[in-house]
Amino acid sequence: MSLKDIIKNLISHIDEEAGALRNIPNFMIRLSMFMSINAILQAIIDITVEVLILFNVISLKLPFRLEFLFLTLISTVIAYLTLKGLREGNLDVTRNNLLLGLIVESFLVLGDLYLLITIRDDFWPVFFFRLFFIVLTSVNIAIISYLIIINVKTRISRANHRF
């Protein structure tokens, strides 16, 4: 089964009018789907590259960052659970999940920036490689920030509305 098939399977059974999803604007559901797929794809690429570097298949001189891989895995779990919630007709974007996602994604960007500041060898190849992840993770940060703002506005305007 290819990666395309796996992603298609994850999002194919999402009914935007099912369950609690009918109370959430479709663009917010689609943003959540995009953000989740983005995080999962980044994790797959990042872990694959880290393993290839570890076994000297790729000659980039990157230090092995175990803590960074743990953050990537946390981000992937949040993304998977978001997609699972969408498939079950319930977008679970509670304030705690959004804040945790924002913290994890922010530290992923900060970890990459720290790497770029401290790296001595192969700066430009590493820069261009990590820039890809910095940009995509920053997109996720923007989406999460937007969802937090909408969540706060919704809670203020309708005190008993669950989002």
C-alpha positions in Angstrom: 0.0 0.0 0.0 1.5 3.3 -1.0 1.6 6.5 1.0 -1.0 8.0 -1.3 -3.4 5.1 -0.6 -2.8 5.5 3.2 -3.6 9.2 3.2 -6.6 8.6 0.9 -7.9 6.0 3.3 -7.5 8.3 6.3 -9.5 11.1 4.7 -11.9 9.2 2.5 -14.5 8.4 5.2 -14.7 11.9 6.6 -18.3 13.2 6.3 -18.4 16.9 7.0 -22.1 16.7 7.9 -21.8 13.8 10.4 -22.1 14.1 14.1 -20.6 17.2 15.7 -18.9 18.1 12.5 -22.1 19.7 11.1 -21.6 22.5 13.7 -18.1 23.3 12.5 -17.5 25.3 9.3 -16.2 23.1 6.4 -13.1 25.3 5.9 -12.0 24.6 9.5 -12.5 20.9 9.0 -10.4 21.1 5.8 -7.7 23.2 7.6 -7.5 20.5 10.3 -7.2 17.8 7.6 -4.5 19.7 5.8 -2.6 20.3 9.0 -2.8 16.7 10.1 -1.7 15.3 6.7 1.1 17.9 6.7 2.4 16.8 10.1 2.2 13.1 9.2 4.0 13.5 5.9 6.7 15.6 7.6 7.2 13.0 10.2 7.6 10.2 7.7 10.1 12.2 5.6 12.0 13.5 8.7 12.3 10.0 10.3 13.3 8.4 7.0 16.0 11.0 6.4 17.3 10.7 10.0 17.6 6.9 9.6 19.3 7.3 6.2 21.8 9.8 7.8 22.3 7.5 10.8 23.2 4.7 8.4 25.4 7.0 6.2 23.2 6.6 3.1 22.8 10.4 3.0 25.9 12.4 3.6 24.5 15.4 5.3 26.3 16.1 8.6 23.4 16.4 11.0 23.6 15.5 14.6 21.2 12.8 15.8 18.5 14.6 17.7 16.5 12.2 19.8 14.4 14.9 21.5 13.5 16.3 18.1 12.3 12.9 17.0 10.1 12.6 20.1 8.5 16.0 19.3 7.9 14.8 15.7 6.2 11.7 17.1 4.0 13.7 19.4 3.0 15.9 16.5 2.2 12.9 14.5 0.1 11.3 17.2 -1.9 14.6 17.6 -2.4 14.7 13.8 -3.5 11.1 13.6 -5.9 11.5 16.5 -7.3 14.6 14.7 -7.9 12.6 11.5 -9.4 9.8 13.6 -11.8 12.2 15.3 -12.8 13.6 11.9 -13.5 10.1 10.6 -15.7 9.5 13.7 -17.6 12.7 13.1 -16.1 14.6 16.0 -13.4 17.1 15.6 -11.7 17.2 18.9 -10.0 20.5 19.0 -10.2 21.3 22.6 -8.2 24.1 24.0 -5.7 21.7 25.5 -5.0 19.9 22.2 -4.6 23.1 20.4 -2.2 24.5 22.9 -0.2 21.2 23.0 -0.1 21.3 19.2 1.1 24.9 19.2 3.8 24.2 21.7 5.1 21.0 19.9 5.1 22.7 16.5 6.8 25.8 17.8 9.5 23.8 19.5 10.0 21.8 16.2 10.7 25.2 14.4 12.9 26.4 17.3 14.8 23.1 17.2 15.5 23.6 13.6 16.6 27.2 14.0 18.9 26.2 16.9 20.4 23.5 14.7 21.0 26.0 12.0 22.7 28.5 14.4 25.0 25.8 15.9 25.9 23.7 12.8 29.4 24.1 11.6 29.7 21.8 8.6 27.5 21.7 5.5 25.5 24.7 6.5 23.9 25.5 3.2 22.8 21.9 2.3 21.4 21.6 5.9 19.8 25.0 5.7 17.9 24.2 2.5 16.9 20.8 3.7 15.6 22.1 7.1 14.0 25.2 5.5 11.5 22.8 3.9 10.4 21.6 7.4 10.5 25.1 8.9 8.1 26.4 6.3 5.7 23.5 6.5 5.7 23.5 10.3 5.2 27.3 10.3 2.1 26.7 8.2 0.8 24.3 10.9 1.6 26.9 13.6 -0.5 29.5 11.6 -3.4 27.1 11.2 -3.3 26.1 14.9 -3.1 29.8 15.9 -6.1 30.6 13.7 -8.1 27.7 15.2 -7.3 29.0 18.7 -8.5 32.5 17.8 -11.7 31.1 16.3 -12.2 28.9 19.3 -11.8 31.8 21.7 -14.1 34.0 19.6 -16.7 31.2 19.5 -16.5 30.7 23.3 -16.9 34.4 23.9 -19.8 34.9 21.6 -21.7 31.7 22.6 -20.8 30.7 26.1 -22.5 27.3 26.0 -21.2 26.3 22.5 -18.7 23.5 22.5 -16.0 23.7 19.8 
